[in-house]
Amino acid sequence: MLKHLYGDAPPPTDPRLMVSLTVGLYNLIKQCEDVIEAAKETIEWERSRRPWQPLTEDDERILTHLGKQIEDLFQSGDDVHILMDERYGIDPVIHQKNWLIEARAQEIVVSDPRELMRRERQEALFAGTLL
């Protein structure tokens, strides 16, 4: 709630909906399925349009729907983290640390700004050689 009050997060889920980890996980699965469907619809939409075409109202509806589904997924994921903490004492910070360790090992994230700048320069050089 404090993060929401400071504008850093959406409002929390009503505690009456957070009855068990099982319910939270079923909701997470449902949200994943919804995101997959919205993503597939968006892929087909993007494959069929030309980059120079202006967005239509239908285009905006598709993108807005995908964005909403992604937000639903984030919220349900947060709910599962909260339930794991409340029911079993597994601090969500542990999940974030474990994710970060793995992401660094797989070079998904860039932890040093100089490394990011080096990679961008390499990409620009590589792109220039393809022209």
Backbone atoms as SQL, in Angstrom:
CREATE TABLE atoms (id INTEGER PRIMARY KEY, chain TEXT, resi INTEGER, resn TEXT, atom TEXT, x REAL, y REAL, z REAL);
INSERT INTO atoms VALUES
  (1, 'A', 1, 'MET', 'N', 0.823, -1.186, 0.000),
  (2, 'A', 1, 'MET', 'CA', 0.000, 0.000, 0.000),
  (3, 'A', 1, 'MET', 'C', 0.872, 1.257, 0.000),
  (4, 'A', 2, 'LEU', 'N', 1.986, 1.223, 0.749),
  (5, 'A', 2, 'LEU', 'CA', 2.858, 2.395, 0.800),
  (6, 'A', 2, 'LEU', 'C', 3.441, 2.717, -0.573),
  (7, 'A', 3, 'LYS', 'N', 3.870, 1.695, -1.306),
  (8, 'A', 3, 'LYS', 'CA', 4.394, 1.938, -2.651),
  (9, 'A', 3, 'LYS', 'C', 3.326, 2.578, -3.529),
  (10, 'A', 4, 'HIS', 'N', 2.093, 2.117, -3.391),
  (11, 'A', 4, 'HIS', 'CA', 0.991, 2.686, -4.172),
  (12, 'A', 4, 'HIS', 'C', 0.766, 4.143, -3.793),
  (13, 'A', 5, 'LEU', 'N', 0.793, 4.438, -2.507),
  (14, 'A', 5, 'LEU', 'CA', 0.574, 5.816, -2.056),
  (15, 'A', 5, 'LEU', 'C', 1.631, 6.765, -2.612),
  (16, 'A', 6, 'TYR', 'N', 2.851, 6.258, -2.822),
  (17, 'A', 6, 'TYR', 'CA', 3.924, 7.086, -3.374),
  (18, 'A', 6, 'TYR', 'C', 4.033, 6.988, -4.894),
  (19, 'A', 7, 'GLY', 'N', 3.096, 6.283, -5.516),
  (20, 'A', 7, 'GLY', 'CA', 3.065, 6.206, -6.965),
  (21, 'A', 7, 'GLY', 'C', 4.040, 5.218, -7.568),
  (22, 'A', 8, 'ASP', 'N', 4.588, 4.297, -6.758),
  (23, 'A', 8, 'ASP', 'CA', 5.573, 3.342, -7.249),
  (24, 'A', 8, 'ASP', 'C', 4.991, 1.973, -7.575),
  (25, 'A', 9, 'ALA', 'N', 3.692, 1.777, -7.336),
  (26, 'A', 9, 'ALA', 'CA', 3.089, 0.468, -7.571),
  (27, 'A', 9, 'ALA', 'C', 1.574, 0.627, -7.690),
  (28, 'A', 10, 'PRO', 'N', 0.936, -0.352, -8.336),
  (29, 'A', 10, 'PRO', 'CA', -0.532, -0.321, -8.374),
  (30, 'A', 10, 'PRO', 'C', -1.083, -0.633, -6.984),
  (31, 'A', 11, 'PRO', 'N', -2.366, -0.393, -6.766),
  (32, 'A', 11, 'PRO', 'CA', -2.923, -0.721, -5.455),
  (33, 'A', 11, 'PRO', 'C', -2.842, -2.219, -5.193),
  (34, 'A', 12, 'PRO', 'N', -2.717, -2.611, -3.929),
  (35, 'A', 12, 'PRO', 'CA', -2.610, -4.039, -3.633),
  (36, 'A', 12, 'PRO', 'C', -3.919, -4.771, -3.894),
  (37, 'A', 13, 'THR', 'N', -3.785, -6.074, -4.082),
  (38, 'A', 13, 'THR', 'CA', -4.956, -6.924, -4.265),
  (39, 'A', 13, 'THR', 'C', -5.735, -6.992, -2.955),
  (40, 'A', 14, 'ASP', 'N', -7.044, -6.993, -3.051),
  (41, 'A', 14, 'ASP', 'CA', -7.902, -7.121, -1.872),
  (42, 'A', 14, 'ASP', 'C', -7.522, -8.400, -1.125),
  (43, 'A', 15, 'PRO', 'N', -7.196, -8.309, 0.153),
  (44, 'A', 15, 'PRO', 'CA', -6.771, -9.492, 0.918),
  (45, 'A', 15, 'PRO', 'C', -7.796, -10.630, 0.906),
  (46, 'A', 16, 'ARG', 'N', -9.063, -10.315, 0.706),
  (47, 'A', 16, 'ARG', 'CA', -10.081, -11.370, 0.666),
  (48, 'A', 16, 'ARG', 'C', -9.894, -12.284, -0.539),
  (49, 'A', 17, 'LEU', 'N', -9.167, -11.804, -1.561),
  (50, 'A', 17, 'LEU', 'CA', -8.893, -12.621, -2.740),
  (51, 'A', 17, 'LEU', 'C', -7.615, -13.438, -2.587),
  (52, 'A', 18, 'MET', 'N', -6.885, -13.168, -1.523),
  (53, 'A', 18, 'MET', 'CA', -5.595, -13.828, -1.295),
  (54, 'A', 18, 'MET', 'C', -5.761, -14.908, -0.220),
  (55, 'A', 19, 'VAL', 'N', -6.613, -15.891, -0.505),
  (56, 'A', 19, 'VAL', 'CA', -6.955, -16.883, 0.509),
  (57, 'A', 19, 'VAL', 'C', -5.939, -18.020, 0.607),
  (58, 'A', 20, 'SER', 'N', -5.285, -18.381, -0.486),
  (59, 'A', 20, 'SER', 'CA', -4.313, -19.472, -0.419),
  (60, 'A', 20, 'SER', 'C', -3.321, -19.357, -1.565),
  (61, 'A', 21, 'LEU', 'N', -2.200, -20.006, -1.372),
  (62, 'A', 21, 'LEU', 'CA', -1.190, -20.040, -2.431),
  (63, 'A', 21, 'LEU', 'C', -1.735, -20.764, -3.652),
  (64, 'A', 22, 'THR', 'N', -2.510, -21.810, -3.434),
  (65, 'A', 22, 'THR', 'CA', -3.081, -22.558, -4.558),
  (66, 'A', 22, 'THR', 'C', -3.966, -21.670, -5.424),
  (67, 'A', 23, 'VAL', 'N', -4.825, -20.893, -4.801),
  (68, 'A', 23, 'VAL', 'CA', -5.687, -19.974, -5.556),
  (69, 'A', 23, 'VAL', 'C', -4.832, -18.956, -6.304),
  (70, 'A', 24, 'GLY', 'N', -3.802, -18.434, -5.640),
  (71, 'A', 24, 'GLY', 'CA', -2.904, -17.486, -6.293),
  (72, 'A', 24, 'GLY', 'C', -2.194, -18.085, -7.481),
  (73, 'A', 25, 'LEU', 'N', -1.784, -19.348, -7.353),
  (74, 'A', 25, 'LEU', 'CA', -1.103, -20.009, -8.468),
  (75, 'A', 25, 'LEU', 'C', -2.050, -20.297, -9.628),
  (76, 'A', 26, 'TYR', 'N', -3.287, -20.687, -9.313),
  (77, 'A', 26, 'TYR', 'CA', -4.267, -20.876, -10.393),
  (78, 'A', 26, 'TYR', 'C', -4.509, -19.560, -11.127),
  (79, 'A', 27, 'ASN', 'N', -4.572, -18.468, -10.375),
  (80, 'A', 27, 'ASN', 'CA', -4.761, -17.160, -11.008),
  (81, 'A', 27, 'ASN', 'C', -3.541, -16.803, -11.865),
  (82, 'A', 28, 'LEU', 'N', -2.354, -17.106, -11.369),
  (83, 'A', 28, 'LEU', 'CA', -1.138, -16.834, -12.141),
  (84, 'A', 28, 'LEU', 'C', -1.149, -17.619, -13.451),
  (85, 'A', 29, 'ILE', 'N', -1.535, -18.883, -13.386),
  (86, 'A', 29, 'ILE', 'CA', -1.617, -19.711, -14.597),
  (87, 'A', 29, 'ILE', 'C', -2.616, -19.106, -15.585),
  (88, 'A', 30, 'LYS', 'N', -3.765, -18.693, -15.089),
  (89, 'A', 30, 'LYS', 'CA', -4.792, -18.077, -15.951),
  (90, 'A', 30, 'LYS', 'C', -4.242, -16.818, -16.610),
  (91, 'A', 31, 'GLN', 'N', -3.555, -15.997, -15.824),
  (92, 'A', 31, 'GLN', 'CA', -3.003, -14.759, -16.373),
  (93, 'A', 31, 'GLN', 'C', -1.928, -15.061, -17.412),
  (94, 'A', 32, 'CYS', 'N', -1.115, -16.091, -17.186),
  (95, 'A', 32, 'CYS', 'CA', -0.108, -16.486, -18.180),
  (96, 'A', 32, 'CYS', 'C', -0.773, -16.887, -19.490),
  (97, 'A', 33, 'GLU', 'N', -1.828, -17.673, -19.390),
  (98, 'A', 33, 'GLU', 'CA', -2.550, -18.098, -20.591),
  (99, 'A', 33, 'GLU', 'C', -3.145, -16.896, -21.325),
  (100, 'A', 34, 'ASP', 'N', -3.687, -15.947, -20.574),
  (101, 'A', 34, 'ASP', 'CA', -4.258, -14.742, -21.191),
  (102, 'A', 34, 'ASP', 'C', -3.183, -13.913, -21.894),
  (103, 'A', 35, 'VAL', 'N', -2.004, -13.808, -21.272),
  (104, 'A', 35, 'VAL', 'CA', -0.906, -13.052, -21.893),
  (105, 'A', 35, 'VAL', 'C', -0.443, -13.746, -23.165),
  (106, 'A', 36, 'ILE', 'N', -0.357, -15.058, -23.136),
  (107, 'A', 36, 'ILE', 'CA', 0.066, -15.797, -24.327),
  (108, 'A', 36, 'ILE', 'C', -0.905, -15.554, -25.472),
  (109, 'A', 37, 'GLU', 'N', -2.195, -15.617, -25.200),
  (110, 'A', 37, 'GLU', 'CA', -3.194, -15.373, -26.252),
  (111, 'A', 37, 'GLU', 'C', -3.087, -13.951, -26.793),
  (112, 'A', 38, 'ALA', 'N', -2.959, -12.975, -25.892),
  (113, 'A', 38, 'ALA', 'CA', -2.843, -11.578, -26.330),
  (114, 'A', 38, 'ALA', 'C', -1.552, -11.372, -27.115),
  (115, 'A', 39, 'ALA', 'N', -0.473, -12.033, -26.701),
  (116, 'A', 39, 'ALA', 'CA', 0.803, -11.904, -27.424),
  (117, 'A', 39, 'ALA', 'C', 0.698, -12.503, -28.821),
  (118, 'A', 40, 'LYS', 'N', 0.051, -13.654, -28.939),
  (119, 'A', 40, 'LYS', 'CA', -0.136, -14.261, -30.260),
  (120, 'A', 40, 'LYS', 'C', -0.952, -13.348, -31.169),
  (121, 'A', 41, 'GLU', 'N', -2.005, -12.766, -30.629),
  (122, 'A', 41, 'GLU', 'CA', -2.831, -11.840, -31.403),
  (123, 'A', 41, 'GLU', 'C', -2.003, -10.633, -31.851),
  (124, 'A', 42, 'THR', 'N', -1.146, -10.144, -30.967),
  (125, 'A', 42, 'THR', 'CA', -0.315, -8.984, -31.293),
  (126, 'A', 42, 'THR', 'C', 0.741, -9.343, -32.331),
  (127, 'A', 43, 'ILE', 'N', 1.304, -10.526, -32.249),
  (128, 'A', 43, 'ILE', 'CA', 2.287, -10.978, -33.254),
  (129, 'A', 43, 'ILE', 'C', 1.639, -11.017, -34.635),
  (130, 'A', 44, 'GLU', 'N', 0.464, -11.610, -34.717),
  (131, 'A', 44, 'GLU', 'CA', -0.243, -11.674, -36.005),
  (132, 'A', 44, 'GLU', 'C', -0.564, -10.269, -36.513),
  (133, 'A', 45, 'TRP', 'N', -0.986, -9.396, -35.609),
  (134, 'A', 45, 'TRP', 'CA', -1.286, -8.017, -35.993),
  (135, 'A', 45, 'TRP', 'C', -0.031, -7.349, -36.558),
  (136, 'A', 46, 'GLU', 'N', 1.094, -7.497, -35.863),
  (137, 'A', 46, 'GLU', 'CA', 2.310, -6.813, -36.306),
  (138, 'A', 46, 'GLU', 'C', 2.848, -7.403, -37.606),
  (139, 'A', 47, 'ARG', 'N', 2.712, -8.700, -37.793),
  (140, 'A', 47, 'ARG', 'CA', 3.171, -9.335, -39.029),
  (141, 'A', 47, 'ARG', 'C', 2.361, -8.867, -40.239),
  (142, 'A', 48, 'SER', 'N', 1.122, -8.494, -40.021),
  (143, 'A', 48, 'SER', 'CA', 0.247, -8.145, -41.146),
  (144, 'A', 48, 'SER', 'C', 0.249, -6.656, -41.488),
  (145, 'A', 49, 'ARG', 'N', 0.907, -5.843, -40.690),
  (146, 'A', 49, 'ARG', 'CA', 0.868, -4.399, -40.969),
  (147, 'A', 49, 'ARG', 'C', 2.194, -3.901, -41.516),
  (148, 'A', 50, 'ARG', 'N', 2.127, -2.781, -42.186),
  (149, 'A', 50, 'ARG', 'CA', 3.326, -2.131, -42.711),
  (150, 'A', 50, 'ARG', 'C', 3.784, -1.087, -41.689),
  (151, 'A', 51, 'PRO', 'N', 5.109, -0.972, -41.498),
  (152, 'A', 51, 'PRO', 'CA', 5.624, -0.062, -40.471),
  (153, 'A', 51, 'PRO', 'C', 5.192, 1.397, -40.647),
  (154, 'A', 52, 'TRP', 'N', 4.938, 1.809, -41.881),
  (155, 'A', 52, 'TRP', 'CA', 4.592, 3.211, -42.126),
  (156, 'A', 52, 'TRP', 'C', 3.101, 3.496, -41.935),
  (157, 'A', 53, 'GLN', 'N', 2.324, 2.472, -41.746),
  (158, 'A', 53, 'GLN', 'CA', 0.889, 2.683, -41.558),
  (159, 'A', 53, 'GLN', 'C', 0.620, 3.301, -40.190),
  (160, 'A', 54, 'PRO', 'N', -0.242, 4.307, -40.148),
  (161, 'A', 54, 'PRO', 'CA', -0.594, 4.877, -38.848),
  (162, 'A', 54, 'PRO', 'C', -1.439, 3.883, -38.047),
  (163, 'A', 55, 'LEU', 'N', -1.391, 4.018, -36.734),
  (164, 'A', 55, 'LEU', 'CA', -2.191, 3.147, -35.873),
  (165, 'A', 55, 'LEU', 'C', -3.666, 3.505, -35.992),
  (166, 'A', 56, 'THR', 'N', -4.478, 2.491, -36.131),
  (167, 'A', 56, 'THR', 'CA', -5.929, 2.691, -36.145),
  (168, 'A', 56, 'THR', 'C', -6.457, 2.464, -34.731),
  (169, 'A', 57, 'GLU', 'N', -7.740, 2.727, -34.557),
  (170, 'A', 57, 'GLU', 'CA', -8.353, 2.468, -33.254),
  (171, 'A', 57, 'GLU', 'C', -8.285, 0.984, -32.910),
  (172, 'A', 58, 'ASP', 'N', -8.450, 0.124, -33.913),
  (173, 'A', 58, 'ASP', 'CA', -8.359, -1.315, -33.682),
  (174, 'A', 58, 'ASP', 'C', -6.931, -1.705, -33.281),
  (175, 'A', 59, 'ASP', 'N', -5.936, -1.086, -33.908),
  (176, 'A', 59, 'ASP', 'CA', -4.540, -1.344, -33.552),
  (177, 'A', 59, 'ASP', 'C', -4.299, -0.963, -32.086),
  (178, 'A', 60, 'GLU', 'N', -4.779, 0.196, -31.713),
  (179, 'A', 60, 'GLU', 'CA', -4.609, 0.650, -30.330),
  (180, 'A', 60, 'GLU', 'C', -5.325, -0.288, -29.361),
  (181, 'A', 61, 'ARG', 'N', -6.469, -0.825, -29.766),
  (182, 'A', 61, 'ARG', 'CA', -7.206, -1.755, -28.913),
  (183, 'A', 61, 'ARG', 'C', -6.380, -3.011, -28.675),
  (184, 'A', 62, 'ILE', 'N', -5.760, -3.526, -29.728),
  (185, 'A', 62, 'ILE', 'CA', -4.938, -4.730, -29.611),
  (186, 'A', 62, 'ILE', 'C', -3.765, -4.487, -28.660),
  (187, 'A', 63, 'LEU', 'N', -3.054, -3.388, -28.852),
  (188, 'A', 63, 'LEU', 'CA', -1.896, -3.090, -28.007),
  (189, 'A', 63, 'LEU', 'C', -2.309, -2.795, -26.566),
  (190, 'A', 64, 'THR', 'N', -3.419, -2.104, -26.401),
  (191, 'A', 64, 'THR', 'CA', -3.916, -1.807, -25.053),
  (192, 'A', 64, 'THR', 'C', -4.325, -3.085, -24.340),
  (193, 'A', 65, 'HIS', 'N', -4.948, -4.000, -25.071),
  (194, 'A', 65, 'HIS', 'CA', -5.345, -5.280, -24.483),
  (195, 'A', 65, 'HIS', 'C', -4.114, -6.068, -24.036),
  (196, 'A', 66, 'LEU', 'N', -3.078, -6.116, -24.864),
  (197, 'A', 66, 'LEU', 'CA', -1.850, -6.807, -24.491),
  (198, 'A', 66, 'LEU', 'C', -1.247, -6.171, -23.237),
  (199, 'A', 67, 'GLY', 'N', -1.175, -4.866, -23.214),
  (200, 'A', 67, 'GLY', 'CA', -0.618, -4.168, -22.053),
  (201, 'A', 67, 'GLY', 'C', -1.378, -4.472, -20.776),
  (202, 'A', 68, 'LYS', 'N', -2.690, -4.523, -20.872),
  (203, 'A', 68, 'LYS', 'CA', -3.521, -4.835, -19.703),
  (204, 'A', 68, 'LYS', 'C', -3.273, -6.257, -19.231),
  (205, 'A', 69, 'GLN', 'N', -3.141, -7.188, -20.168),
  (206, 'A', 69, 'GLN', 'CA', -2.886, -8.575, -19.793),
  (207, 'A', 69, 'GLN', 'C', -1.522, -8.709, -19.106),
  (208, 'A', 70, 'ILE', 'N', -0.539, -7.963, -19.584),
  (209, 'A', 70, 'ILE', 'CA', 0.790, -7.988, -18.959),
  (210, 'A', 70, 'ILE', 'C', 0.708, -7.444, -17.544),
  (211, 'A', 71, 'GLU', 'N', -0.023, -6.364, -17.352),
  (212, 'A', 71, 'GLU', 'CA', -0.187, -5.816, -16.003),
  (213, 'A', 71, 'GLU', 'C', -0.880, -6.814, -15.083),
  (214, 'A', 72, 'ASP', 'N', -1.897, -7.521, -15.604),
  (215, 'A', 72, 'ASP', 'CA', -2.564, -8.562, -14.812),
  (216, 'A', 72, 'ASP', 'C', -1.560, -9.632, -14.380),
  (217, 'A', 73, 'LEU', 'N', -0.661, -9.998, -15.292),
  (218, 'A', 73, 'LEU', 'CA', 0.342, -11.014, -14.986),
  (219, 'A', 73, 'LEU', 'C', 1.292, -10.527, -13.892),
  (220, 'A', 74, 'PHE', 'N', 1.758, -9.276, -14.013),
  (221, 'A', 74, 'PHE', 'CA', 2.643, -8.726, -12.982),
  (222, 'A', 74, 'PHE', 'C', 1.960, -8.747, -11.617),
  (223, 'A', 75, 'GLN', 'N', 0.692, -8.323, -11.588),
  (224, 'A', 75, 'GLN', 'CA', -0.045, -8.260, -10.322),
  (225, 'A', 75, 'GLN', 'C', -0.213, -9.661, -9.724),
  (226, 'A', 76, 'SER', 'N', -0.562, -10.636, -10.555),
  (227, 'A', 76, 'SER', 'CA', -0.753, -11.986, -10.020),
  (228, 'A', 76, 'SER', 'C', 0.584, -12.588, -9.572),
  (229, 'A', 77, 'GLY', 'N', 1.670, -12.260, -10.259),
  (230, 'A', 77, 'GLY', 'CA', 2.994, -12.706, -9.818),
  (231, 'A', 77, 'GLY', 'C', 3.359, -12.105, -8.473),
  (232, 'A', 78, 'ASP', 'N', 3.087, -10.823, -8.308),
  (233, 'A', 78, 'ASP', 'CA', 3.322, -10.174, -7.008),
  (234, 'A', 78, 'ASP', 'C', 2.481, -10.831, -5.917),
  (235, 'A', 79, 'ASP', 'N', 1.243, -11.153, -6.243),
  (236, 'A', 79, 'ASP', 'CA', 0.371, -11.801, -5.264),
  (237, 'A', 79, 'ASP', 'C', 0.951, -13.135, -4.814),
  (238, 'A', 80, 'VAL', 'N', 1.479, -13.907, -5.751),
  (239, 'A', 80, 'VAL', 'CA', 2.080, -15.198, -5.395),
  (240, 'A', 80, 'VAL', 'C', 3.285, -14.983, -4.488),
  (241, 'A', 81, 'HIS', 'N', 4.118, -13.999, -4.795),
  (242, 'A', 81, 'HIS', 'CA', 5.255, -13.694, -3.920),
  (243, 'A', 81, 'HIS', 'C', 4.783, -13.330, -2.518),
  (244, 'A', 82, 'ILE', 'N', 3.758, -12.509, -2.433),
  (245, 'A', 82, 'ILE', 'CA', 3.229, -12.103, -1.125),
  (246, 'A', 82, 'ILE', 'C', 2.695, -13.317, -0.363),
  (247, 'A', 83, 'LEU', 'N', 1.951, -14.161, -1.056),
  (248, 'A', 83, 'LEU', 'CA', 1.407, -15.365, -0.409),
  (249, 'A', 83, 'LEU', 'C', 2.521, -16.298, 0.064),
  (250, 'A', 84, 'MET', 'N', 3.561, -16.461, -0.730),
  (251, 'A', 84, 'MET', 'CA', 4.681, -17.306, -0.317),
  (252, 'A', 84, 'MET', 'C', 5.333, -16.751, 0.947),
  (253, 'A', 85, 'ASP', 'N', 5.426, -15.433, 1.021),
  (254, 'A', 85, 'ASP', 'CA', 6.012, -14.795, 2.193),
  (255, 'A', 85, 'ASP', 'C', 5.086, -14.945, 3.405),
  (256, 'A', 86, 'GLU', 'N', 3.798, -14.623, 3.229),
  (257, 'A', 86, 'GLU', 'CA', 2.858, -14.672, 4.354),
  (258, 'A', 86, 'GLU', 'C', 2.653, -16.091, 4.876),
  (259, 'A', 87, 'ARG', 'N', 2.537, -17.063, 3.985),
  (260, 'A', 87, 'ARG', 'CA', 2.207, -18.434, 4.402),
  (261, 'A', 87, 'ARG', 'C', 3.438, -19.239, 4.831),
  (262, 'A', 88, 'TYR', 'N', 4.597, -18.986, 4.137),
  (263, 'A', 88, 'TYR', 'CA', 5.739, -19.866, 4.346),
  (264, 'A', 88, 'TYR', 'C', 7.031, -19.134, 4.695),
  (265, 'A', 89, 'GLY', 'N', 6.963, -17.800, 4.819),
  (266, 'A', 89, 'GLY', 'CA', 8.136, -17.038, 5.235),
  (267, 'A', 89, 'GLY', 'C', 9.228, -16.931, 4.184),
  (268, 'A', 90, 'ILE', 'N', 8.869, -17.106, 2.896),
  (269, 'A', 90, 'ILE', 'CA', 9.852, -16.979, 1.814),
  (270, 'A', 90, 'ILE', 'C', 9.821, -15.529, 1.325),
  (271, 'A', 91, 'ASP', 'N', 10.841, -14.779, 1.701),
  (272, 'A', 91, 'ASP', 'CA', 10.917, -13.352, 1.384),
  (273, 'A', 91, 'ASP', 'C', 11.045, -13.147, -0.125),
  (274, 'A', 92, 'PRO', 'N', 10.167, -12.324, -0.724),
  (275, 'A', 92, 'PRO', 'CA', 10.254, -12.068, -2.174),
  (276, 'A', 92, 'PRO', 'C', 11.601, -11.506, -2.627),
  (277, 'A', 93, 'VAL', 'N', 12.343, -10.883, -1.724),
  (278, 'A', 93, 'VAL', 'CA', 13.656, -10.355, -2.089),
  (279, 'A', 93, 'VAL', 'C', 14.582, -11.496, -2.516),
  (280, 'A', 94, 'ILE', 'N', 14.378, -12.672, -1.941),
  (281, 'A', 94, 'ILE', 'CA', 15.188, -13.838, -2.314),
  (282, 'A', 94, 'ILE', 'C', 14.972, -14.169, -3.785),
  (283, 'A', 95, 'HIS', 'N', 13.715, -14.103, -4.238),
  (284, 'A', 95, 'HIS', 'CA', 13.422, -14.405, -5.645),
  (285, 'A', 95, 'HIS', 'C', 14.124, -13.417, -6.562),
  (286, 'A', 96, 'GLN', 'N', 14.082, -12.152, -6.181),
  (287, 'A', 96, 'GLN', 'CA', 14.715, -11.117, -6.994),
  (288, 'A', 96, 'GLN', 'C', 16.236, -11.327, -7.047),
  (289, 'A', 97, 'LYS', 'N', 16.846, -11.646, -5.908),
  (290, 'A', 97, 'LYS', 'CA', 18.293, -11.879, -5.885),
  (291, 'A', 97, 'LYS', 'C', 18.653, -13.088, -6.734),
  (292, 'A', 98, 'ASN', 'N', 17.896, -14.172, -6.590),
  (293, 'A', 98, 'ASN', 'CA', 18.173, -15.377, -7.381),
  (294, 'A', 98, 'ASN', 'C', 18.006, -15.101, -8.876),
  (295, 'A', 99, 'TRP', 'N', 16.969, -14.347, -9.243),
  (296, 'A', 99, 'TRP', 'CA', 16.764, -14.005, -10.642),
  (297, 'A', 99, 'TRP', 'C', 17.945, -13.189, -11.156),
  (298, 'A', 100, 'LEU', 'N', 18.394, -12.225, -10.361),
  (299, 'A', 100, 'LEU', 'CA', 19.482, -11.355, -10.784),
  (300, 'A', 100, 'LEU', 'C', 20.782, -12.138, -10.970),
  (301, 'A', 101, 'ILE', 'N', 21.056, -13.073, -10.083),
  (302, 'A', 101, 'ILE', 'CA', 22.261, -13.901, -10.214),
  (303, 'A', 101, 'ILE', 'C', 22.214, -14.671, -11.531),
  (304, 'A', 102, 'GLU', 'N', 21.076, -15.299, -11.807),
  (305, 'A', 102, 'GLU', 'CA', 20.934, -16.069, -13.045),
  (306, 'A', 102, 'GLU', 'C', 20.969, -15.163, -14.277),
  (307, 'A', 103, 'ALA', 'N', 20.319, -14.007, -14.198),
  (308, 'A', 103, 'ALA', 'CA', 20.291, -13.077, -15.331),
  (309, 'A', 103, 'ALA', 'C', 21.689, -12.566, -15.645),
  (310, 'A', 104, 'ARG', 'N', 22.486, -12.299, -14.623),
  (311, 'A', 104, 'ARG', 'CA', 23.870, -11.869, -14.858),
  (312, 'A', 104, 'ARG', 'C', 24.686, -12.994, -15.479),
  (313, 'A', 105, 'ALA', 'N', 24.495, -14.218, -14.972),
  (314, 'A', 105, 'ALA', 'CA', 25.240, -15.366, -15.500),
  (315, 'A', 105, 'ALA', 'C', 24.909, -15.603, -16.971),
  (316, 'A', 106, 'GLN', 'N', 23.668, -15.366, -17.359),
  (317, 'A', 106, 'GLN', 'CA', 23.251, -15.577, -18.744),
  (318, 'A', 106, 'GLN', 'C', 23.388, -14.314, -19.593),
  (319, 'A', 107, 'GLU', 'N', 23.963, -13.266, -19.017),
  (320, 'A', 107, 'GLU', 'CA', 24.168, -11.985, -19.689),
  (321, 'A', 107, 'GLU', 'C', 22.873, -11.386, -20.216),
  (322, 'A', 108, 'ILE', 'N', 21.796, -11.538, -19.441),
  (323, 'A', 108, 'ILE', 'CA', 20.508, -10.934, -19.794),
  (324, 'A', 108, 'ILE', 'C', 20.485, -9.469, -19.383),
  (325, 'A', 109, 'VAL', 'N', 21.109, -9.172, -18.254),
  (326, 'A', 109, 'VAL', 'CA', 21.157, -7.795, -17.761),
  (327, 'A', 109, 'VAL', 'C', 22.585, -7.274, -17.866),
  (328, 'A', 110, 'VAL', 'N', 22.702, -5.964, -17.909),
  (329, 'A', 110, 'VAL', 'CA', 24.004, -5.309, -17.936),
  (330, 'A', 110, 'VAL', 'C', 24.137, -4.554, -16.627),
  (331, 'A', 111, 'SER', 'N', 25.104, -4.942, -15.811),
  (332, 'A', 111, 'SER', 'CA', 25.236, -4.326, -14.494),
  (333, 'A', 111, 'SER', 'C', 26.188, -3.133, -14.482),
  (334, 'A', 112, 'ASP', 'N', 26.979, -2.970, -15.520),
  (335, 'A', 112, 'ASP', 'CA', 27.943, -1.875, -15.586),
  (336, 'A', 112, 'ASP', 'C', 27.587, -0.977, -16.770),
  (337, 'A', 113, 'PRO', 'N', 27.334, 0.310, -16.532),
  (338, 'A', 113, 'PRO', 'CA', 26.982, 1.221, -17.635),
  (339, 'A', 113, 'PRO', 'C', 28.035, 1.260, -18.738),
  (340, 'A', 114, 'ARG', 'N', 29.313, 1.100, -18.371),
  (341, 'A', 114, 'ARG', 'CA', 30.371, 1.102, -19.396),
  (342, 'A', 114, 'ARG', 'C', 30.230, -0.096, -20.330),
  (343, 'A', 115, 'GLU', 'N', 29.806, -1.230, -19.759),
  (344, 'A', 115, 'GLU', 'CA', 29.588, -2.422, -20.581),
  (345, 'A', 115, 'GLU', 'C', 28.439, -2.187, -21.556),
  (346, 'A', 116, 'LEU', 'N', 27.388, -1.529, -21.105),
  (347, 'A', 116, 'LEU', 'CA', 26.258, -1.219, -21.977),
  (348, 'A', 116, 'LEU', 'C', 26.710, -0.323, -23.126),
  (349, 'A', 117, 'MET', 'N', 27.498, 0.683, -22.821),
  (350, 'A', 117, 'MET', 'CA', 27.985, 1.589, -23.863),
  (351, 'A', 117, 'MET', 'C', 28.883, 0.828, -24.848),
  (352, 'A', 118, 'ARG', 'N', 29.730, -0.077, -24.344),
  (353, 'A', 118, 'ARG', 'CA', 30.603, -0.867, -25.215),
  (354, 'A', 118, 'ARG', 'C', 29.779, -1.731, -26.158),
  (355, 'A', 119, 'ARG', 'N', 28.742, -2.376, -25.618),
  (356, 'A', 119, 'ARG', 'CA', 27.885, -3.232, -26.445),
  (357, 'A', 119, 'ARG', 'C', 27.135, -2.422, -27.500),
  (358, 'A', 120, 'GLU', 'N', 26.677, -1.226, -27.130),
  (359, 'A', 120, 'GLU', 'CA', 25.974, -0.382, -28.099),
  (360, 'A', 120, 'GLU', 'C', 26.911, 0.048, -29.219),
  (361, 'A', 121, 'ARG', 'N', 28.166, 0.370, -28.877),
  (362, 'A', 121, 'ARG', 'CA', 29.144, 0.742, -29.910),
  (363, 'A', 121, 'ARG', 'C', 29.418, -0.436, -30.841),
  (364, 'A', 122, 'GLN', 'N', 29.561, -1.630, -30.258),
  (365, 'A', 122, 'GLN', 'CA', 29.785, -2.816, -31.080),
  (366, 'A', 122, 'GLN', 'C', 28.609, -3.061, -32.015),
  (367, 'A', 123, 'GLU', 'N', 27.420, -2.899, -31.493),
  (368, 'A', 123, 'GLU', 'CA', 26.223, -3.109, -32.313),
  (369, 'A', 123, 'GLU', 'C', 26.165, -2.090, -33.443),
  (370, 'A', 124, 'ALA', 'N', 26.492, -0.840, -33.150),
  (371, 'A', 124, 'ALA', 'CA', 26.488, 0.197, -34.180),
  (372, 'A', 124, 'ALA', 'C', 27.541, -0.098, -35.244),
  (373, 'A', 125, 'LEU', 'N', 28.721, -0.535, -34.821),
  (374, 'A', 125, 'LEU', 'CA', 29.767, -0.895, -35.779),
  (375, 'A', 125, 'LEU', 'C', 29.344, -2.062, -36.639),
  (376, 'A', 126, 'PHE', 'N', 28.744, -3.077, -36.012),
  (377, 'A', 126, 'PHE', 'CA', 28.290, -4.253, -36.747),
  (378, 'A', 126, 'PHE', 'C', 27.198, -3.873, -37.729),
  (379, 'A', 127, 'ALA', 'N', 26.278, -3.035, -37.307),
  (380, 'A', 127, 'ALA', 'CA', 25.176, -2.597, -38.190),
  (381, 'A', 127, 'ALA', 'C', 25.733, -1.812, -39.377),
  (382, 'A', 128, 'GLY', 'N', 26.773, -1.024, -39.141),
  (383, 'A', 128, 'GLY', 'CA', 27.398, -0.239, -40.202),
  (384, 'A', 128, 'GLY', 'C', 28.076, -1.108, -41.234),
  (385, 'A', 129, 'THR', 'N', 28.621, -2.255, -40.828),
  (386, 'A', 129, 'THR', 'CA', 29.296, -3.141, -41.770),
  (387, 'A', 129, 'THR', 'C', 28.303, -3.922, -42.625),
  (388, 'A', 130, 'LEU', 'N', 27.062, -3.995, -42.190),
  (389, 'A', 130, 'LEU', 'CA', 26.049, -4.729, -42.958),
  (390, 'A', 130, 'LEU', 'C', 25.456, -3.881, -44.078),
  (391, 'A', 131, 'LEU', 'N', 25.666, -2.567, -44.026),
  (392, 'A', 131, 'LEU', 'CA', 25.071, -1.693, -45.045),
  (393, 'A', 131, 'LEU', 'C', 25.727, -1.817, -46.359);
